[in-house]
Amino acid sequence: MALRKAATMACLRVSRLCSFPPRLSPASSAHGLCPRTLLFRFVVSSPSLFSPASVQLPHVAEFGTAIAAEMEADSLSSSSSGHASAAAVAGDNAIREGPRKDWAREEIQAIYDSPLMDLLFYGAQVHKHAHTWREVQQCTLLSIKTGGCSEDCSYCPQSSRYSTGVQPHKLLSEDVVLEAARKAKDAGSSRFCMGAAWRDTVGRKTNFNQILDYVKEIRGMGMEVCCTLGMLEKQQAEQLKTAGLTAYNHNLDTSREFYPSVISTRTYDERLRTLEFVRDAGISVCSGGIIGLGEADEDRVGLLHTLATLPEHPESVPINALLAVKGTPLENQKPVEIWEMVRMIATARIVMPKAMVRLSAGRVRFSQPEQALCFMAGANSIFTGEKLLTTPNNDKDADQEMFKILGLIPKSPNFAQGRVSEPQKEDSDSELEPALAV
């Protein structure tokens, strides 16, 4: 312990003397090693050069020479094998240093633009390090109040502004909701999500109180409980927390820049304010977006940058592929390709290592082998059941078959609200590691 403390202090002193930057660019190091990491490695491996008691540096020249030699070796390795991609550098750093919230947008863009094979590989490496390998959570999403929404979200069939054939329905009764939750649990879901097509919950006291009762009852079944009810006020978030809510979903949908092209009735900052109220109440934040809205790659990166630089990373990051619905302004959008989904999931996994990355809407269009790529890239949650709110979803039997074929493990509920808990890793992980080693 004394040597470790001495090494840390020595590294800080020498790094100041040498004016080392905090991180290397991908082209500066084959493995993306932080100079301070190299310094620390040298100090720990050469204890005779330092006095733990006084932290003296009698051999600064030797110290600097050794560091330069190691960096030169990395550089030679990089030259012989080609420069490491941004995904490789960021993936290695995520494993060594853990999550960070000071991402520059350009850094995430470079990760996103990395070769797809690198994204897939390093997404898997980060995922395996931060989560239990092969464990996937099954969730069920029920529309408890359907249609008639006053918002103009261009992708949504529940907007009252579009003719989509969705019939408005009032809030479902307690018996119906609780029966759906029981069936979901029996089918293997460990999280039950309730969605209401509202802009916000203001002026809906009776319905909101009913939902608080639903939350208490479903939590009593031993399930995680999530709600998506539109914008919240601070007091309502606190009431949901008291009722036992595990998570609150409020997606940002896309980048701040592209957002006005999709929605005009709710601002980006209003969405962020709801996330702030949820986080401050101690509820887990569930927030992601949709790809395939007509956005550019830069907008997908912008969405991930906003999420990855929040005060705390969301516990859940749903990645949705647009299912274009006839009657909505986006009815003619072309379907999202699997490679786009893999790229988005892997980037999200690398920049937010501990978050649950949820393979959400649009999964119905992907085959089992394509979904397997998503799990390899870092997705560790799916939604089960006949529908996702009002859009079609994958068949239950097909999902069970997929779990069996891929050897996926159903994830148990996690009741650590308002934070990402440390997952329990399988004992066999260390034995599997060589299969993914470079």
Secondary structure, 3 states (H helix, E strand, C coil): CHHHHHHHHHHHHHHHHHCCCCCCCCCCCCCCCCHHHHHHHHHHHCHHHCCCCCCCCCCHHHHHHHHHHHHHHHHHHHHHHCCCCHHHHHHHHHHHHCCCCCCCHHHHHHHHCCCHHHHHHHHHHHHHHHCCCCEEEEEEEEEEECCCECCCCCCCCCECCCCCCCCCCCCCCHHHHHHHHHHHHHCCCCEEEEEECCCECCCCHHHHHHHHHHHHHHHCCCCEEEEECCECCHHHHHHHHHHCCCEEECCCECCCCCHHHCCCCCCHHHHHHHHHHHHHCCCEEECCEEECCCCCHHHHHHHHHHHHCCCCCCCEEEEEECCCCCCCCCCCCCCCCHHHHHHHHHHHHHHCCCCEEEECCCHHHCCHHHHHHHHHHCCCEEEECCEECCEECCCHHHHHHHHHHHCCEECCCCCCCCCCCCCCCCCCHHHHHHHHCC
